[in-house]
Amino acid sequence: MRTPRALAAAVLVGALLPWGVGGPALADDDTEQPAAEPLGFGYSATAWSTPVHVEIYEPSLPIPATPQLEFMMAYSKASSDGGTSAGRASWFWPGDPVGEGLKTFAEQLGLPAQLFAGGYPVQVNATHPSGEETAVDEPFPGMVMRASASQDEASGSTGFTPDGDVEEGGTTTAPAGNPLTSLLGGLGLDKLAGGKAAPTAPAVPGMPAGLGALVDFDGYVSTSSSKVVDGAVRVTSRSALGEVRLLGGLVRLAGVKAVATTSSDGGKPATGGRSTWGELTVLGQEFAIGPEGIEAVGRKQGIPGLSNDPGRALEQLGITVTVPEQVRTVEGRKAVVESRGLQIEVKTDLLKPVLSALPLGRLAELVPDQAGPLKSVLAGLGSLAPRVVLTLGEARSTLETVPPIDPIDQPVPETPADDEETQAPTDTAPAASDTPTTSDAPGDLGAPSSDVPPGTEAAPELPPAQAVGAGLPKLFSIPGMVTLGAVALAVGVGSWFRRAGLLALGAGGSCAHGLDTGLPDLRKV
Amino acid sequence: MNMPMLEAIDVHAAYGRIEVLRGVDLTVPRGAVLALLGPNGAGKSTFVKVVSGQMAATSGDLHLGGVHVAGATPDALARVGLCTVPEGRSVFPNLTVEENLRLMSYAGVPADAVMETAFRYFPRLLERRRQLAGTMSGGEQQMLAMSRALASDPALLLLDELSMGLAPLIVEELYDTVRQIAETGVTILCIEQFARTALRVSDYAAVMTGGRIVATGEPEEIMETMADVILGAA
C-alpha cells in the first residue's frame, strides 16, 4: 500500500512543482508592493566587498594615494542615506583614485584626454533619484555587473560565474536551466542546497543548460546591499572566491568567503558577519577550516600537526600569510564591520634583480616625449621594490543612524490685542466671501484667506520656534537705536567742533592756557 | 618743547574767608631742584597742599607735565608720580622701620625693592630696621619718611619743611641725600624756612611771602638780593 501512495505523491508533486516554483514569481511581478513606511530616523549606510583585493605600496610612484596602486576583482558597492542611494559594480576596479579620477590621471600622464573622457569604462552605476535605477552589463557569458538603486534599497553585484548567479544566497539556477533544482525543491531539499527561491537572475546566455546540474562554480562574486525592511536598515556585503557547487548545490565548496553585516532599527546598531576559508557544505551542514581550526557541526578544534615552520619558510621568500581578525566596532550609533579572509603580504625585494634585468630603459625610449611622466615611471621601474598586499575575501559595511529631531516645545507668546484685530478678517473670511478675493489695497490682506478651508489655520500649525524666531525684530526698537546713535554722534561732532573753534580762537583746550585737561603720567613726561 | 614739570599760574587758595594764596606763579623745570623759601605763614605749606591735591585752589591753573590738572585727588596724583613728604614726617610710630617700609609695597612696588632703595639712600635705617619708628630720632624718622616717598618711584617730589626740628648736621646729611635723589632725574620742590642749606643743593629758588612769589632766580642771586626777606637764614 505504501508504494502506490508514494508513487501517487511523487506524480502529484512532479505535476505541481512547476506551478509551485513559478507562482510566487508571477505574483511578485503583478502585485504592487505596498508603500514602505518611512523610517523614524536618519541613516547613512555604505557597504563594499571584493573577493580579491591587491594593494601595491610604492612611495616612489607619483600617485597621490595610499596605497599607490590597487585593484579589485569583482568590486561592488552600495550606499544609501535615506534620500539618495547608489549602487556600483565592476568586475575589475582600479581603486577609487584611478576609478573616479581616470581622466585626471590620463591628463597628468600626458595621455590623450579624449580616450578617457567617459571615465573608467568597466563599471555600472545606478543612482536614485537622479539617475538610472538599474544598470546591467554582461560583457561576456558569466561575467556580470549589476547595480540597482531605489528609495529603500541599493545594491551592487558582480563577479564571474558560469551561470551568471552572483546574488546573495545564490539565486536561481532553476531559471538558468538546472533541472535538479526543481526536483530538489519538490523534495524539500532546496534550502539545504542554498535556498534558491527568488527567480530573479536571468540565465547566462551561451551557458549549456545541463552543465550547471553537475558542476557549478562561482569564480568570484561580490555583492553589497543596503535595504530598508520592516522599519530597519540592513547593510550587507559579501565576497566569495572559488565557490564550487556539485549536484545542484548539495555539495558546496567555498574557497574564501567574507561577510560583513550591520543593521539598526534606530537604536544601537547590531553587527554580524564572519570570514571563512576552506568551507565545505554538505546538505546544508557546514564544515569550515578557519582561523580557529576545523569547525564541524558547531564544534571547533585545532589543526593537528600544523606548526609555524611553513610560515617561517614563506617569510624567507618575503611572503607573509595572516588571517586578519574580524573588526566589529560599535560607537554610539555607528557600527563598522570589516571582514577579511586571508591576507598575503609579499615583499618584492627579492624581485629586484629580475626587474633590473628588464630592458625598461629601452621601453621608456619608445614612449613619446609628450607622455613624459609615463616615460619616467617606466624608466624607474627597475629600482622599485613595492610591497604587495593581497587580500582574499574582503567585505566591509558601515551604518550610522541619527535620531529624529524633536520639535522644540516653546510656548507661543500671547498675541497682543492689536494682532487679534488684524487676524479678525481671517477668521471671518468665509462670511465675507462677497468681497472681491483679490485687491490691490493693503488693507484687504485678509481677503485671500477665504481660500483657506475652514478649520485649517496656517499660523497655529507653524512650529513654535518658527513662529517666534522668524522675521525681523520688532520695529519699535529700531527707531530707538537710531535716535540714541544720532544723539551720540551729535555729541561727538559737537565736541570736536567746539575744540576746533577754540583752537581757532587761540584757546584750544579746556584750559585757558590751551593745554589739555587730564592727569598725565609724570614718569613718562 | 620742554614742558616744565610743575607750573602754577595765579593760584589762589583760602581757608574759609582767609585767603592764603593770592596769586602764586611758579615754574619748576623738569629734573631741577627748586627751593621755595619764605617766612612762617607765607603760604608755602598751603601751596604744597594745593599741588598735591589735598586742598582745592579757589582759582588759577596748575599744570603738571604740560597738562592742566583740576580736581585730581591725592591718591590719583601719587599714582602718576607726584609724592609728598609732609611736614612732621607722619611715620607710623608703633610699627618698626621695616613694617613702615613694607606698607609701601601695597602701592605695587615689591617689598624687597622698597627695602633696597631705602637702605641704599639711608644705611642708618638698615641698622634700625627692627626698631619702632616712634622711638627713633627726628632725623631718622625723616629719613624713613623720605624712604617711603622714594619707594613709589616719584617723578615730582614735594618736601615740606624737611629740616624742621632737626639738628644742623642731620639737615646737612638729609640734603646731601636730596641731591643724590635729584641726580636720578627726580624733580624736587623743597619747602624750607631755613634757606642756606636748601640753597646749597638747589638749582633754582623762589621766595614766597604774603601768599605770593616775590622773587625767583639762581640760589646765589636769591641769597644776595633777598637776605633781608629770608628770616632766620641757617
Interface residues (C-beta under 8 A of the other chain):
Chain A: G509 S510 C511 A512 H513 L515 D516 T517 G518 L519 P520 D521 L522 R523 V525
Chain B: M3 M5 I9 R30 D61 H63 L64 G65 G66 V67 H68 V69 A70 A72 A76 L77 V80 G81 L82 D153 A155 L156
